Amino acid sequence: MSTKAKMRYWRWFVLATLLCQELSRFRAAAAKKERKKVKEPNQYTEPFNTTLSNSEELHGHSKMLESPDPRITDPRRTWISFVHRPDDGNNKKRCRGKDKKLRGLVGPPGPPGPPGPPGAEVTQEVLLQEFKEMLKEATERRASPALPAPPSEAPPLLLSLEELLPYKRVEEAFHCKLKGQIIVDKKTLMELQNFQMPLTKGAFLRGSGLNLATGRFTALLSGIYQFSANVHIDHSELKSKLQLRARDNVRVLICIESLCHRYTSLEVIAGLESNSKIFTVYVHGLLQLQAGQYTSIFIDNSAGAAITIQNGSDFMGMFMGV
């Protein structure tokens, strides 16, 4: 055999092989498509009846497969005959859950329901009450005895008192009262002395700047100080002896270094035309003191008769800052 003939046979052999492969692929695709047609979405295969014995179930199933009825081969007719088949109560109970699954498509959503009740109205008073309760709980938690901390290897961090407390400690402050009555003659400027610390709770004395005997407060630091005084004046003698004049008055001053006219002083002028036997003059304000300067209370009686300064008149002061 010649070489050309061999080549021709070889080509036919290769072509036949390719055709066989394509034919096998075509048959596989056709069989797959046929299986898809048989298994449609609406087709229903009835499971074995659990109420029957295995032999009866298999026997009935084999009869169904061997039935010559052409409707069984049609999936649509098979489904219709299954739906309209006669059934007893037991099967209805058994298939009730499956009937729900075999219903049609879900319809559109219904209309929205009625709105719910309105929520609670949060007012400013309610928020303020909650804030007060939070502050109360925090205060009680801080006031309660702290639990002992577990031992740690690192030493505790030492903080100063100024860093721990939200407010600085007041280093210089006092509140004292006049021990006894003091008579101030007419046309006289007198310094009030002989004070004492009140025995009742609430009074205080911090620092060493106040001298109770002289009634003078000496500033240890240069800065701004706040002073106030309540002076109770009895002018009954003046009202009984003389006719009050318009120029009859009393001045109450808090002076620096006893120089009321040289330095700035806190001053209140009160008339003596009051109908009451005793009246009170209140003096309050701020003064700047240098370290070593002192302040005290002075009474200037410009009336024509003596007046009495009652015991219990108080003198207060506090260091505000530099």
C-alpha positions, 0 to 999 in steps of 0.5 A, spaced: 500 500 500 502 506 498 504 512 502 498 516 500 493 511 501 495 510 508 494 517 509 487 517 507 485 511 511 488 515 517 484 521 516 478 517 515 479 513 522 480 520 526 474 523 523 470 517 525 473 517 532 471 525 532 464 523 530 463 518 535 465 522 540 460 528 538 454 523 537 455 520 545 455 527 547 449 529 543 445 522 546 447 525 553 444 532 552 438 529 549 437 524 555 438 530 560 433 534 557 428 528 557 429 527 564 428 535 565 421 534 562 419 529 566 421 532 572 416 538 572 416 543 578 408 542 579 409 534 579 408 531 585 410 524 587 406 521 592 410 518 598 409 511 601 403 510 605 405 509 612 398 506 614 399 500 609 404 494 609 411 494 605 408 489 601 401 492 599 405 499 598 410 496 593 404 492 590 400 498 589 406 502 586 408 497 581 401 497 579 401 504 578 407 504 574 405 498 570 398 502 568 397 502 561 393 509 562 396 514 558 394 520 563 399 517 568 405 519 563 402 526 562 405 530 568 399 535 568 394 530 568 397 526 573 397 532 578 390 533 576 388 526 578 391 526 584 388 533 587 381 530 585 382 523 588 377 521 593 381 521 600 379 520 607 380 524 614 386 521 616 390 523 609 387 530 610 390 530 617 396 528 614 397 532 608 394 538 611 401 541 612 403 539 605 397 543 602 399 549 605 406 548 602 403 547 595 399 553 595 399 558 589 404 565 589 404 569 595 399 575 594 401 583 595 402 585 602 396 588 606 395 595 608 399 598 614 396 597 621 393 602 625 399 607 629 401 605 636 400 609 642 404 615 642 410 614 647 412 617 653 413 625 653 420 627 656 419 634 659 425 638 662 422 636 669 423 629 668 430 630 665 432 634 671 429 629 676 433 623 673 439 628 673 438 629 681 437 622 682 444 620 678 447 625 682 444 622 689 447 615 687 454 618 685 454 622 692 452 616 696 457 611 692 462 616 694 460 617 701 460 609 702 466 606 705 471 604 700 472 596 699 480 595 701 484 595 694 487 588 692 495 588 693 499 590 687 506 590 686 507 597 683 506 603 689 500 607 689 501 614 686 501 619 691 497 625 689 496 632 692 490 634 696 489 640 691 489 635 685 484 630 689 479 635 691 475 639 686 475 646 690 481 648 694 482 649 701 480 656 704 487 657 708 484 664 712 477 665 714 474 667 721 467 668 724 467 671 731 462 675 735 462 681 740 463 678 747 460 684 751 456 691 750 460 697 748 458 704 749 460 709 744 460 716 746 457 722 742 461 725 736 466 719 737 470 714 732 471 707 736 474 701 734 470 694 736 474 689 740 474 684 745 471 678 740 470 671 742 468 664 738 461 662 738 459 656 742 454 654 737 456 649 731 457 653 724 462 658 726 469 657 724 476 660 725 482 658 720 489 660 720 492 665 725 491 672 722 485 673 727 486 676 734 480 676 738 482 680 743 484 686 739 478 684 734 484 685 728 485 681 722 492 681 720 493 678 712 499 673 712 499 673 704 498 679 700 491 678 696 484 679 695 480 678 702 472 679 703 469 682 709 463 683 712 460 685 719 453 685 722 453 691 728 447 691 732 445 698 735 441 700 741 439 708 740 434 708 746 437 713 750 438 718 744 431 717 743 428 718 750 433 724 751 434 729 745 430 730 739 433 726 733 436 731 728 436 729 720 444 729 721 444 724 726 447 718 724 452 712 725 457 710 720 460 703 720 467 702 717 472 696 716 478 700 715 485 698 713 491 699 719 486 704 722 486 709 717 479 709 714 481 716 710 488 714 707 486 707 705 480 704 702 475 702 707 468 699 707 463 704 709 455 704 711 451 710 713 445 709 717 440 714 720 437 714 727 430 715 725 428 708 726 422 707 730 425 700 733 429 700 739 435 696 736 437 696 729 442 692 725 447 695 720 450 690 715 457 692 711 460 687 706 465 688 701 472 686 698 479 689 700 486 688 697 491 687 703 498 686 703 502 681 707 502 684 714 496 689 714 490 688 718 483 690 718 478 692 724 471 695 725 470 702 727 464 705 729 463 713 728 457 716 732 455 723 729 449 724 734 448 728 740 448 722 745 451 715 746 449 709 743 450 702 745 453 696 740 450 690 742 453 683 744 452 678 738 455 683 733 459 679 728 465 680 724 467 675 718 472 675 713 475 670 708 481 670 703 479 669 696 486 669 692 492 673 690 
